[in-house]
Amino acid sequence: MIWFSCTKCGKTLGRVDSGTTVFCDCGQGNMVPWESTTAAPANAPPVVSPLDVPPLTAVPVGEEQIPVARRPAPEAWDEAPKGRRRGTPVVRDRESCFNHQDRPGVEKCADCAENFCADCLVKFKGVSLCGPCKNYRLRQTSKPSTVSGKAIFGIILAMCCAPVLMCLVPMGTNSFAVVVGVVALMGQITATVLGGMALRETERNPRLSGKSLAITTILTGGLAMLMTAFFLVAGQR
């Protein structure tokens, strides 16, 4: 505590913080010195450290009273109310709605197979879906379509094997022409089968294009296959 006298009326004042301005009862402002310039009065209250004050008491500092509060101790986990204890697992009822455990599930999502109430399901192209699964399907439909690889490979193989017959007719039905015709026939059969598989894929998957290529492959490969087979059979007679 720093004790000093008022420069106007001479009253003894006391403060703990030096370098600040204190106003006396007479209205005079006094700068608190760095150390006491006068003796402490006989009736001065004792200076008590805040660390020695019990909870919810006051520390006398000069003419002011500063309350010092103590924060309550944290609540023990063993004494915490039910539902707040650490490590208590929450068991979810699979027969209830996935989003609302207080509601019974009325139907399962067609994609994730979780139970949902009527408010959490939507109809999308005739099937019941939850919100996230519906959004996933919408994102899938907005992606650019891809061409079937079987349709591309089949049309290339059919176009390469179909003109072989035109080269075999001038050569006649010798052994070399028969070997080449058999190889071309196998390629045409493969192209026709690939066209049929591609057509089936494009019908099942709406995001897969190439249906026209698959049909062209079937027609080209099938017609070339019939003509090559007729040439090989007729040439043997």
Secondary structure as GFF3:
##gff-version 3
##sequence-region A 1 237
A	DSSP	beta_strand	2	5	.	.	.	ID=ss1
A	DSSP	beta_strand	12	15	.	.	.	ID=ss2
A	DSSP	beta_strand	21	23	.	.	.	ID=ss3
A	DSSP	beta_strand	29	31	.	.	.	ID=ss4
A	DSSP	three_ten_helix	50	52	.	.	.	ID=ss5
A	DSSP	beta_strand	57	61	.	.	.	ID=ss6
A	DSSP	beta_strand	64	68	.	.	.	ID=ss7
A	DSSP	beta_strand	107	108	.	.	.	ID=ss8
A	DSSP	beta_strand	115	116	.	.	.	ID=ss9
A	DSSP	three_ten_helix	118	120	.	.	.	ID=ss10
A	DSSP	beta_strand	121	124	.	.	.	ID=ss11
A	DSSP	beta_strand	127	130	.	.	.	ID=ss12
A	DSSP	alpha_helix	131	142	.	.	.	ID=ss13
A	DSSP	beta_strand	146	147	.	.	.	ID=ss14
A	DSSP	alpha_helix	149	161	.	.	.	ID=ss15
A	DSSP	alpha_helix	164	171	.	.	.	ID=ss16
A	DSSP	alpha_helix	175	204	.	.	.	ID=ss17
A	DSSP	beta_strand	208	209	.	.	.	ID=ss18
A	DSSP	alpha_helix	211	235	.	.	.	ID=ss19
###
